[in-house]
């Protein structure tokens, strides 16, 4: 019999007592029972509290924050993202390969570039892109952690990201460590399923590579308590990026220096979001990156090797308008980035002309993209993008004289996306490209029909 039942019985008995000689004695007995029940209840509560305190001391438990609870702190969120497409082009299936091989200073890189899988290497017909397996969790009150695996259609597995990030540091500070996509620019830290178009823009593909700027290292960000959102960031990275910090594999007889001790790559960035009201959002950003060691091996016109350092900078802007009509209808998103790259190198090896070993070489190139999206109806979105490389800079120099000047490449892309829910999306995309590849200009068309499906818990994307 529980406490409530005993109390109810006692009250019922008290109401049923006759008023007479025995009433006073019965009431005294009921009071004694209630007093004993109260004592027993207080003792039970004290015992439970003592047991809870003992368990907490044994488990070294601390107060929970955010997503940490007794049921979830050892159970990460898991999501599986499927990405496939049907692809066709007007040049016998070679179109997708052309986009990352435009003429310019970027077309040679070191062997040790960590290519792994490729995000954009579609062939004509049906393709299964990388399947992403994501684990993320709040580890404890002090750290979050995320791991992202990319599984190719052949079953090859690559660790795309694996990092931890601090929680609750004072003064708006955060520290991230591990393997991660850099937060330079706007599109760099986005995975393919987050892209607004099927493929990456030309500027990123040719100046940063298929994977963008991704490396192993540490990041510190500071979000000061200002009226205007302003984020400052610094990153120290190992320097194994496929374009900016490329290294030729050890053992090649090319008279190249040994790999220097890391970190060999550093970045700095700032992002500012002025207040524009409830329906409008704007973010402006700028960044720089420096690679202290960069190596290249070329086979044309004869085998030769170069080494030195490389630097980049970029500007980015993103504007969003929320029409408030539900499921994205009427919403507007405008996005643009400009990238500039320079490599200060010298000839370390030349197969047929040893006299030019030590000669300086300066390479510069730039690129940009501009894109816009509009919600034409609930769950339907139309997009248009223009991207180009070799806008103002695309040349090789020595001693102040231009040795080679490369042609520009550009592309127009239109896309129509249908998002039935937050877990699925279908997209039809058409592009018309005017590319300079291997000193020859080609104009060709490409068509994609893409599906993206997200299974399981998936965290919200950043701004």
PEDA-V716425 format. One line per field, one symbol per residue. ss: DSSP state (H for helix, E for strand, L for the rest). Layout:
BEGIN
ss = ???
END
This chain:
BEGIN
ss = LLHHHHHHHHHHHHHHLLLLLLHHHHHHHHHHHHHHHHHHHHHHHHHHHHHHHHHHHHHLLLLLLLLLLLLLLLLLEEEEEEEEEEEEELLLLLHHHHLLLLLLLLLLLLLLLLLLLLLLLLLLEEEELLEEEEEEEEEELLEEEEEEEEELLLLLEEEEEEEEEELLLHHHEEEEEEEEELLLLLLLLLLHHHLLLLLLLHHHHHHLLLLLLEEEEEEEEEELLLLLEEEEEEEEELLLLLLLLLLLLLLLLLLLLLLLLLLLEEEEEEEEELLLLLLEEEEEEEEEEEEEEEEEEELLLLLEEEEEEEEEEEEEEEEEELLLLLLLLLLEEEEEEEEEEEEEEEEEEELLLHHHLLLEEEEEEEEEEEEEEEEEELLEEEEEEEEEEEEEEEEEEELLEEEEELLLEEEEEEEEEEEEELLEEEEEEEEEEEEEELLEEEEEEEEEEEEEEEEELLLLLLL
END
